[in-house]
Amino acid sequence: MEEKFTRKSMEAISEAHNFAIKYRSSDMKVEHLLLALIGQMNGLIPNILKKMGIDTISLMKVLEDKLNKMPKIEGGTSEPRPNAELNRILVGSGDYAKKMGDSYISTEHLFLSAYDNNSFLRENGVIKNQFENVLNEIRGGRKIMSDNPENSYEALEKYGKDLVELARKGKIDPIIGRDNEIRRAIQILSRRNKNNPILIGEPGVGKTAIAEGIAQRILKGDVPENLKDKTIFSLDMGALISGAKYRGEFEERLKAVLDELENSEGRIILFIDEVHNIVGAGKTEGSMDAGNLLKPMLARGEIKVIGATTLDEYRKYIEKDAALERRFQPIMVNEPSVEDTISILRGLKEKFEIFHGIRITDNAIVTAATMSDRYINDRFLPDKAIDLIDEAAAKVKTEINSMPTELDEVTRRLMQLEIEKVALKKEKDQASKDRLETLEKEISELREEEKSLKSQWESEKEEAGRLTKINEEIEKVKLEIEEAERKSDYNKLAELKYGKLATLEKEREEEEEKWNNADKGNSNKLLKQEIDSEEIAEIVGKWTGIPVSKLLQGEKEKILNLAEHMKTRVIGQDEAIETISDTIIRSRAGLKDPNRPIGSFIFLGPTGVGKTYLTKTLAHNLFDDENNIVRIDMSEYMDKFSVSRLIGAPPGYVGYEEGGQLTEAVRRKPYSVILFDEIEKAHPDVFNVLLQLLDDGRLTDGKGKVVDFKNTIVIMTSNIGSEIILKDPKLSRETKEEVLDEMKHRFKPEFLNRIDDIVVFNSLGKENVKNIISLILKDINKKLKDQFIKIEFTDKALDFIVEEAYEPAYGARPLKRFVQKDIETNLSKMILSNEIPENSTVLIESDGKKLTYKVK
């Protein structure tokens, strides 16, 4: 008989045995079994009793008290066995199973048998007829044919959410727009056959919101007659699959869901988000997946399903299964425009204001929609704009609940002074006593200031809290008004609308006016109670690294003086520096072309004149780190097929999953300097890929994803025309034209035509070289600073280095090598042999043949 018990009934009998041991009973009694059944986690019995309105905790307490009063055995070692009454119950449960046509003995059979054989349940308010009615309602006429029948009871409630009920409780945000898609979905749902719409669109465009919008319309009655009594259940595929460890368990759960849908006679519409998951879901050897279980019912129109999936997943899973695809009617859900997104955000504004307890200005809403569209390119509207508003509001809310900076500074200063005071009290000298007196005076003043700030903070927090509370009350009243409208309870409607709501709205107006007047009258407010465009810009900057927030005065000066800063580091290339800095100034002032990179340049000139170094200096000035550049060495792209390294290999090729070196780097850091070093060494086909990048500021990678280059500075360096430049160091107009002619022979016109500027670098003169050596020697001084050693050099030493190290054909690079080999090596030897003590200066001179070192 044992093998015919369900898992839950066996668990209950086992738990009853444990209770018998716990209460030191001589045998297993009916009370032990009832305690196990009523307290069973996720069990059927406690669920039925709760639906009957019986307090299971009180019932268990009565049982425990009864067991505590029973005689106990001391020191016994024998295992408790079922007494005669419990044996009768176990036998009777088998009779109940046969009577109900079940193949297994379940917990309800044990409970009903206990009811018949023992008076406890009757005495404590359990009515058998009522119990059986609730049981039949839950079981829905199903027979127990497996050892885990609970899986199939109330399957929809277990594995889904009633969207209409959630809308009734106000837990679904208002749906703005999407009327065409909702109307089309309602039309498809009204068909006789194949009445299953599938919403197809990119992540975050509002597919789930359309299903929620239909639920809200059903609640309001704003649907055709055939849909008015319907409800929408959102199926959670994860919950359906999780924990289904035995073969056939998943199918059993899904079948239970489908049976409930079928038995509802079309009253329940199923919404499956990420519907592609049904293809292959729960499939094991010798079993069917969810898609195949659904197909027959979908074809016959026995159940109605709304699906939602992305375009990629639809193509990958649904389209491949033609039999499944033809049962769904596709509805394309496109990304809304910026204007539509602004309308959506205005509709959601109140919900966010109530949740965060702050105000959201219309300026913030417009900025969130426009900035997210312009700067966040790997996500879709309205999702990314909603997230911006949410995070900006959360930031302000966190600041309200945290200690304001002004108060925090005073508190920390007080703590510091208190520690100093304790230390000074131990000292006996007059100076310490005088300092202690001053300290006590300062502490007293700070305490007053802290008290005043704390009081102001508490008062402002309280005001903010009052406004939030009123908004929450208004939200509740609005839900009650909607309910009264649905029930046509006009007395209650009038009372709520013109009484309660009007009073609350008046209170809100008064509070807002009070807060606004306080804002005007007091510029020293500690808390900010609203978000505007500045907060949104700050969040965009954090997400993307693109500086979109308003420039502070210091930053403005930094941008305006960018050329001067760069000229101190890059010597002799003023024209190139001016060209670059003007581009940055236009960009930060908001006057750049929004559909192209910030700037694209080709730097031409001999080796060692500062082409790559200028790019690094630019990165240092923009990002405070000269290594913050995306550097592509074009000598690595000499083959035709190496294009795939830039944008990623196409599908089916090795390295497809890794992405491109260029596209992945820019996707991670949209605001960056991209350096294509020595472009003349790359294969000509590589430049065809860059045409789209330079013209439209976008590039499609190997996976088909569009990468945005609109916030990058593209710099290409080349040694083309170096020989011509070296012949004419002054760089006359004719020389420049000759160099540019050579460029035209090497690169296609459509490539050169997309470049903003081609900058020809000068070859370095002797004066430039002297300045470069001074910079190199300054760097040595920085390195020696920690050892308290300083170096100085005479003009003769500089002239000697120029004569020895400078060659026009190689630029400034040999200078570095000379300084490293001669000066740094000699200084290192002197330091290690203790010839240079700390706090000393080394004067570097020249006798015309070599450099000399004099320690002062």
Order of alpha helices (4+ residues) and beta strands (2+ residues): alpha-alpha-alpha-alpha-alpha-alpha-alpha-alpha-alpha-beta-alpha-alpha-beta-alpha-beta-alpha-alpha-beta-alpha-beta-alpha-beta-alpha-beta-alpha-alpha-alpha-alpha-alpha-alpha-beta-alpha-alpha-alpha-alpha-beta-alpha-beta-alpha-alpha-beta-alpha-beta-beta-beta-alpha-alpha-alpha-beta-alpha-beta-alpha-alpha-alpha-beta-beta
